[in-house]
Amino acid sequence: MAIKNVKESLIRITLLVIGRKGLGRNWPWSMINTEGYSLPFEESLFTVEQSVLFQILLPAWIMRIVPVHRLQRYWRARVSFLQHLDQMYMNKRTELEATQTSALNGEDQAPTDLLGALVHSQLNSEQEARLQGGDEKVAGLTKSEIIGNMCTAGHETSGHTLGFAVAYLALYPEWQDEVRKEIMAACGAGEPAYKEMRNLPLTLAVCLETLRLRDIVSTVMRKAIVDIEVPYTTWDSTGIVTRRTHLVKKGSFFVIDSAATSLNPHFWGSDSLEFNPRRHLETTPPYVSFSLGARQCLGKRFAEVEMTSFISGIFYQYSIIPVKLHEQETWQEMKARMIDSATEEISFTPGKFGVRLQSRLESE
């Protein structure tokens, strides 16, 4: 079985995952193009994400009045997307208010989808504020904050990371064998399930190593809330290292180059540019791909489970073989096309490449 465009296939898969587990919705694989004013939710989400650069740079009123069909479609997608989120929030809140049982009786069951969990938390915070005589209007997350969290529950970052992971594993088949051994040891004859995720550290390490080498969000903006001295390191042409500090004043904006941090040989060793997932099974330097501290990525654990589930599910059944453009294409040329051709748009995006899936179960 061949997959002609790995990137687009994985974007679609992670969209279906965020729809089911994030929003409690089942979406079809094939997306239709609606020409009416209002777009279905899945289509509006997909269109907004495909046009995210325009959505950031152009005000809605410009996209609405400029007589360009594509821009007007982007505007309709934005309006539809926000309307759907608002309606979904209201429906979920009404549903949970009607069925909510006091947690004091031990019968309160939190929803398993992200939207339901956020609204459920909001209702519990409001209930607690009422019991304590506080203002329930300022308790917990607000409606706009919940909708904002749903807007940022993106799937493209996971899809792009998995695209790079597939490329690395296709180019380094020895790691496919290592991952396969771990899966079989953890799962035996059964297919990988959620309960086995904690027993697949090397499979997760493949995803972490992929993110380290191809950090999807390569720069992060921060604002200093206090004066702080930031340590940094320089070295000269002879390799002599000097450790320095720089004072960042309160109120200053600065950019964290997480991609450079993840490749720094002073932290990650002389092989920092090599694909070696086992390095994550040991004590590692600070891992910044999901950020750190209070501002760490909200979806970190969700993304880790999603990616581990995908890798374990695929390599339990298949080997992945890169598809050459022509018979004489070398390994170095394939690597340049599959990995080094990545572009930095809003996030780091893999190039177009295909792979062939070869069943392992039939050969065993």
C-alpha positions, -999 to 999 in steps of 0.1 A, spaced: 0 0 0 14 34 -10 8 68 5 16 95 -21 15 125 1 24 117 37 20 153 50 -15 158 37 -26 123 49 -13 129 84 -29 164 86 -62 147 78 -57 120 104 -49 144 132 -79 166 122 -101 135 127 -84 129 161 -89 164 174 -125 163 161 -133 131 180 -113 134 212 -111 172 214 -146 181 203 -166 149 205 -174 150 168 -170 123 141 -159 138 107 -157 122 73 -123 116 56 -132 136 25 -139 173 29 -165 189 7 -164 225 -6 -195 244 5 -203 276 -15 -230 289 8 -226 317 34 -222 293 63 -197 264 62 -200 231 82 -178 231 113 -152 207 100 -149 225 67 -146 259 84 -119 246 108 -99 230 80 -102 262 58 -92 285 87 -61 264 94 -52 263 57 -54 301 55 -39 309 89 -14 333 75 -42 354 59 -62 351 91 -34 366 111 -23 393 87 -57 405 73 -86 420 93 -119 402 87 -135 433 70 -108 434 43 -113 397 34 -150 404 33 -150 434 10 -121 426 -14 -137 410 -45 -114 379 -44 -133 346 -41 -106 329 -21 -103 357 5 -141 359 9 -142 322 15 -115 326 42 -137 353 58 -168 330 57 -148 302 72 -137 324 101 -172 336 108 -186 301 106 -159 287 127 -164 311 156 -202 307 153 -199 269 155 -176 272 186 -200 295 203 -230 272 196 -210 241 206 -201 258 239 -237 267 247 -250 233 238 -223 216 259 -230 239 288 -268 232 286 -262 195 284 -239 194 314 -261 217 335 -291 194 328 -272 162 338 -248 176 364 -247 157 397 -231 170 428 -195 158 432 -202 155 469 -223 124 462 -194 109 443 -214 107 411 -198 135 391 -183 121 359 -161 144 338 -166 143 301 -138 127 280 -137 153 252 -117 185 256 -146 209 252 -167 190 277 -138 188 302 -133 226 300 -170 234 304 -173 208 332 -144 225 350 -161 259 346 -194 246 361 -176 231 390 -157 264 397 -189 283 395 -206 259 419 -177 261 444 -178 299 442 -215 299 450 -210 276 480 -183 299 493 -203 330 487 -180 343 460 -187 357 425 -194 329 402 -190 352 372 -152 354 377 -147 318 388 -128 294 366 -124 299 329 -147 323 311 -166 315 279 -142 334 258 -112 316 274 -128 282 268 -135 291 231 -99 305 229 -85 272 241 -106 253 215 -92 276 188 -56 267 198 -63 230 200 -46 226 167 -37 194 149 -12 206 123 17 206 147 11 169 155 5 161 119 38 178 108 57 161 136 44 127 126 53 135 90 89 141 99 88 110 122 77 88 93 105 103 71 132 96 97 119 61 103 117 54 66 153 66 61 166 48 92 149 13 91 170 0 120 149 22 143 118 7 129 131 -27 141 139 -13 175 104 2 179 88 -30 166 106 -50 193 94 -27 220 58 -29 207 58 -67 206 74 -69 241 47 -46 255 17 -58 236 24 -94 227 -1 -107 201 -26 -79 208 -28 -45 191 -14 -15 210 -39 1 233 -39 31 256 -30 10 286 3 1 269 14 37 262 35 39 294 54 8 283 65 23 250 92 48 260 113 43 229 83 48 207 76 81 225 113 89 222 111 87 184 85 115 185 106 136 210 137 131 189 118 141 158 107 173 175 142 180 188 156 179 153 127 195 135 111 217 161 77 226 146 74 259 165 109 272 163 106 305 180 86 315 211 79 351 221 80 360 258 77 391 280 97 396 311 75 403 341 106 410 364 142 419 358 161 387 351 196 376 342 195 351 314 226 328 311 240 321 276 272 305 261 296 317 234 326 300 219 354 311 197 369 294 166 392 273 188 363 259 208 370 278 240 336 282 258 326 313 277 296 314 299 279 348 302 247 364 314 225 392 300 201 414 320 166 414 305 147 443 319 111 440 331 87 446 303 111 436 276 100 413 248 124 385 237 124 355 214 134 321 225 151 302 196 140 267 207 152 251 175 188 263 182 185 253 218 175 218 208 206 214 185 232 230 208 261 206 210 271 219 244 239 205 257 231 176 234 267 164 226 288 161 195 261 140 178 234 166 183 225 166 146 221 128 144 188 110 148 191 90 180 159 85 200 177 66 228 191 98 241 156 106 255 157 74 276 184 89 297 186 122 316 185 150 290 191 187 290 160 209 293 136 198 265 120 230 251 99 217 222 68 219 243 81 250 262 87 248 300 72 260 332 37 276 336 36 283 299 42 248 288 20 236 259 -15 228 272 -18 199 248 16 183 255 3 150 270 -25 148 244 1 152 216 25 126 232 -3 100 235 -16 108 200 18 104 183 28 73 203 -5 57 194 0 64 157 36 52 156 29 20 176 -3 13 156 16 16 123 47 -3 132 28 -31 149 15 -39 114 38 -24 88 73 -16 77 77 18 60 98 20 28 105 54 12 93 58 -24 121 70 -47 115 96 -73 136 76 -97 156 44 -96 189 61 -93 179 84 -64 205 80 -36 198 79 2 213 114 5 190 127 -22 160 111 -5 170 127 29 173 161 12 139 158 -3 120 142 26 136 161 56 159 189 45 134 204 21 111 215 50 98 250 49 91 274 78 57 289 74 36 295 105 52 262 117 80 240 103 64 220 75 77 188 59 80 186 21 59 164 -2 71 127 -2 55 93 -4 61 60 14 51 24 9 36 3 37 46 -33 37 27 -57 60 47 -74 87 19 -96 99 16 -114 66 54 -122 65 54 -136 100 
